[in-house]
Amino acid sequence: MDSITQFTLGATISTLFLGNKVGPRKAAMIGGILGTIPDLDVLLPYETPIDSFVFHRGWSHSILLHFIAAPVVGELLLKIFKTIKSIRITVWATVFLCLSTHAVIDAMTIYGTRLFWPLYLNPIGFGSIFIIDPLYSLPLLLIVIWAFTLKNWSISLKKAAIVALTSSTAYLAVGLGVQFWVEHRAKTIFDNAGIEPMRVLVIAAPFTNLLWKVIGLEEERYHNLYISIFDNDSNANIYTHSRHLELIDCLKNNDDLNKLKWFSRGFYKVDLEKGKIVISDLRMGLTPNYAFRFAIADYSDLELQSIPPSPVSNRINTIEADLVWLSTRFFGYPALRMTESNSDKSQVQNTLISC
């Protein structure tokens, strides 16, 4: 999730449990800082941009390490704030919750989080909430603003914090339920269209769980489907695109390629752009523009040569058109995504690559 949400979630938790001992302002600040700490792994140096991409949300997001860190950090807080010495276990629990809820809500997004490192190394990512979702974050933000405006503890603030945490948690639960329902609908739509994908992935669309992006993955192509909870599925538009996997036949032993395959869970495509082989993670972004795209090889003189990986910017700016399209599709109104309809103009048809 975004940094503001992580700060406000930790701040609300700390306000609820420590606010009556240290005051609402200090409690909110303590929790906000704790709720941000796991993301400090972005400051760690990585060898390549791909390593930075695939290893983010690693050990610092492990709830097993959070369990170990809770008493250590808790004891530090006890030394700093004398008024909480009588609630040692509560302090430890607050630290654990501020750290671990950061990791758990990150795992609700599609990026993935290593919740159980080092026992289980693969990222866990449900994709049931977008990284920025105002309906989830706003109640928490209001509590934090209220806490910072108060000098003394308030029972009303405590009740409001309980309501905010309960409602935000319920929102996550509802999102998981809607995601399961949308997956069932998507499979039916694909089946009626004569499409039999190997795998189907359902992801919350930007800013809301009213609209969902569905990827139906086949070996040579993938299908994008966008489903609003208000949709009439008989009018669904399916956008089909080539994956161009033939471009990487000569790169099977490329470490960067294998990392991207693993991290994307197989949901990736390949493009030839300006003489570079570019890998895109299909889960994050909208075709043809994806948030994470990396050039891993150079194509010249009909041969491929691996190169140090580098991020590649999106090909075209579709933000304005996508916002208009999203605002229409949120509520189930039919709208063709013209950018995507015209995006699969392949540069690589009949391209021969020698290994």
Secondary structure, DSSP 8 states (H G I E B T S, - for coil): --HHHHHHHHHHHHHHHHHHHH-HHHHHHHHHHHHHGGGGGGGS--SSHHHHHHHSSSGGG-HHHHHHHHHHHHHHHHHH-GGGGGGHHHHHHHHHHHHHHHHHHHHHSSS-B-TTTTT--S-B----S-S--HHHHHHHHHHHHHHHH-SS--HHHHHHHHHHHHHHHHHHHHHHHHHHHHHHHHHHHHHHTT---SEEEEEE-TT-SSEEEEEEE-SSEEEEEEEETT--GGG--EEEEE--GGGGGGGTT-HHHHHHHHHTTT-EEEEEETTEEEEEETTSEETTEES-EEEEEEEETTEEEEEEEEE---SS--HHHHHHHHHHHTTT-----HHHHT----S-TT---B-
